[in-house]
Amino acid sequence: MIRVLYLLNYAGEGGTERYVELLARDMGEKGLVQPFFAYNQDGLLVKRLEAMGVPCRRLEMKGRFDRKAARALAALCREWKIDLIHCHYLREHYIALLAKKLCRGVKVVYTNHIIVKNDPVTRLTNRLLDGWQDQMIAVCNMGKAQLVANGWSGDRIRVVFNGVNPALWAGGREDSTLRRELNIPDDRFVLLCVGRFDDYKRQDFLLRSLKELADGTDTPFTLVLAGNGPKQAECEALAQSLGLGDKVRFLGYRTDVKNLYHGSDLYVSCSRWEALSFVILEAMAAGLPVVATNVGGTPDLVNQKTGCGLLVDFEDTKGMAAAIRRFMEEPELRRQCGAQARQAVHTYFEMSKMVEATYTVYEKALHPGAKE
């Protein structure tokens, strides 16, 4: 059994945290790894992992080249007899590579969760540290391309799609209390968007698209927005100024997202960038068709092969409105894409596939000369 230390700066409640939790739980339950966790900033993930029996330890990490943190991480690896550090984001990645030099035998796997062009200094540093790296995971195809552009060797990067357990999201309209809670009629078209209100989720773009939609259709609809964040008040004010009224409902942060999926007719992602969204995957597993912006790794989810929905250009309000309107006015398209969304999760994005592929990466890091 491989002893894996999952290393993350902020142990909050986003997609990366969900990725760590899913791997620690599923790989641990399958007896593939014994998981450990180290973090800098406390958050919900710590409580969830501790509830699973995963040893957790706070490790202060002030920056990418924090040598004190690297020494502390190396000591922790010796204490816990760690075989492999699985890290996320550049701060933790650099610290893990420094710690590797202080703790003989420890390997480092890095998962890239964001698609961003590094600045020239960082690209140079990446190239200098590239020889220290064992293996990398990109959660989407564009993510791999960006890692290579950022200075890392492509032959040590494997694309491993995020995955979900379809059984956890199974169900139907009869299982949801959403419409009763919000007093929405059963025959009203409900769009759902789940995410933090911030600069990259861009719910303001979706609201402007809904104004286009409202001006072009007589079909009643309601957009349900679940989440909180610094841009929520601005979006609420924008909805009012656009005259959307009861066409938009702000729910705040919710833990019953499965309930929300099954009460809705369509999932909409309006982000300016995504890697490979767990929320879109969950919505697909729940049987929702998807309209999403053509950014980052989303085309790996929504395409002709999966047949689960439509892509639109970011900031194209007319295109977003037209895509949503198609699903409102074509129930057979909605039914077909919803069924194909479920099937795509089973075929390409099932959790066991993610676990198996990730374990293969671990093995490759530990035994680089072994045949795959």
SEDO-412401 format. One record per residue (C-alpha): x, y, z; residue in one letter. Coordinates in steps of 0.1 Angstrom, whole numbers, plus 5000, padded with zeros to 4 digits. Example, Ala and Ser with C-alpha at 12.3 -4.5 7.8 and 13.67 -1.06 7.14 Angstrom:
<nodes>
512349555078A;513749895071S;
</nodes>
This chain:
<nodes>
500050005000M;501450344990I;501650605018R;500550925001V;500651275016L;498151505000Y;499551865002L;497252164998L;497652525009N;494052605015Y;491752325028A;488452495018G;485452354998E;486252414961G;486852174932G;490452104942T;489452014977E;486751784964R;489451624942Y;491651554972V;488751424993E;487551184966L;490951044960L;491751004997A;488450835003R;488150604972D;491850504971M;491850445008G;488750235007E;490150024979K;493349964999G;495550124972L;496950404994V;497150505030Q;496250875028P;497751165049F;497051535046F;499051855052A;497652205048Y;498352565056N;494952735059Q;492252545078D;488852475062G;486052235057L;488251975040L;490251915072V;487051825091K;485951595063R;489251415061L;489551385099E;486051235100A;487450965075M;490250895099G;492951055077V;495851205098P;496051575092C;498751835101R;499052205096R;502152315078L;502852685074E;503752765038M;504553135032K;505553114996G;506952894968R;510552904981F;509752865018D;512752655028R;511552635064K;508352485051A;510352245029A;512352125059R;509152085080A;507551885051L;510551665048A;510451595086A;506751515083L;507451275055C;510051095076R;507651085106E;504750945086W;507050725064K;505550885032I;506350734999D;504851004977L;503651364980I;500651454958H;500551834956C;498352104940H;499252454929Y;502652604925L;503352704961R;502952354974E;504552204943H;507852394947Y;507952324984I;507351954978A;510251954952L;512552124977L;511451875004A;512151584981K;515851684981K;515851665019L;514051325022C;515551045002R;513150824983G;510051054984V;508451104950K;506351404939V;503151404918V;501651734909Y;498051784896T;497352104877N;493852224884H;493952564866I;494752674830I;496952984833V;499953114814K;502853164838N;504953474838D;508453454822P;510253424856V;507953134867T;508352964833R;512152984837L;511852844873T;509652564860N;512252464835R;514952464861L;512952244885L;511652024858D;514351754863G;513251724899W;509651634890Q;508451274889D;505051284874Q;502251534866M;498551504861I;496451744840A;492751714845V;492051814809C;493751824775N;494152204775M;495752174809G;498451954796K;499152184767A;499452484791Q;501852284814L;504152224785V;503952584775A;504852674811N;508152484809G;507352134821W;508251814802S;505351664783G;506551314786D;505851314824R;502351464821I;499351244819R;495751364813V;493451214839V;489851344838F;488051424870N;485451164879G;482351124899V;480250824912N;477050814891P;475150624918A;475550924942L;473651154918W;470950914905A;467351014909G;464551224893G;462251514897R;460151334923E;463251324946D;463551704947S;461951964970T;463352264951L;460152364933R;458052334965R;460652534984E;460652814959L;456952784949N;457852714912I;455152534891P;456052194878D;455752304842D;458052604845R;461452584829F;464252594856V;467852664848L;470552594875L;473952744880C;476052654910V;479252834919G;481053104939R;480253454929F;483653574918D;485653714889D;485853394870Y;482453224875K;480853534859R;477153504868Q;476853864855D;477353734820F;474553474825L;472253744838L;472853964808R;472153664786S;468853604804L;467853954796K;468353864759E;466353544765L;463453714783A;463153964754D;462953684729G;460553434744T;457153414761D;458053084778T;458153124816P;461553034832F;463453074864T;467153084869L;468352934903V;471753054914L;473352864943A;476552994959G;477953294977N;480953514973G;482253874969P;480253944936K;476853824949Q;475554164959A;476554304925E;474754024907C;471654074927E;471654444919A;472254364882L;469254124881A;467054404895Q;468354664871S;467754424841L;464154384852G;464454004857L;462454004889G;461253664899D;462953504869K;466153484891V;466353324926R;469453364947F;469753074972L;473153144988G;475452854997Y;473752514996R;474852175006T;471951994989D;473152034953V;471751694943K;468351824953N;468852124931L;469951924901Y;466851704902H;464552004905G;466052164874S;465752124836D;469152254825L;472552314839Y;474352634828V;478052714833S;478953074825C;482653074836S;485353264820R;487652964826W;487352614840E;489752314841A;487352014844L;484352114865S;483151874891F;479752064892V;479252004855I;480151634859L;477651604888E;474951774868A;475551534839M;475451234863A;472151364876A;470851364840G;470851734832L;471751864797P;474352134798V;474952474782V;478452594790A;481052844779T;483752704755N;486652754778V;489452554794G;488652184797G;484852214793T;485052094756P;486351764771D;482951734787L;480551894763V;481251774727N;479851564699Q;481151244714K;479351294748T;476351464732G;475351614765C;474751984755G;475852294738L;478952524740L;478852894736V;481553164734D;482253344767F;480553684768E;478353604738D;475053684754T;473053624722K;474653284718G;474053194754M;470353304751A;469853104719A;471352784733A;469152804764I;466152874743R;466752564722R;466452344753F;463352544764M;461652484731E;462852144721E;461951894749P;463251594728E;466651754726L;466551814763R;465651454770R;468251314746Q;471051534759C;470151444795G;470251074788A;473551104769Q;475051314798A;474351024822R;475950774797Q;478950994792A;479750994829V;479550614830H;481750584798T;484350854804Y;484151024838F;483350754863E;485250774896M;486850434893S;488450534860K;489950844878M;491250634907V;492750364884E;494550624862A;495850814892T;497150504908Y;498950424876T;500650774878V;501650694914Y;503250364903E;505050534875K;506450794899A;507650534923L;508950294896H;509950504866P;511650224848G;508649984850A;506549914819K;503050054818E;
</nodes>
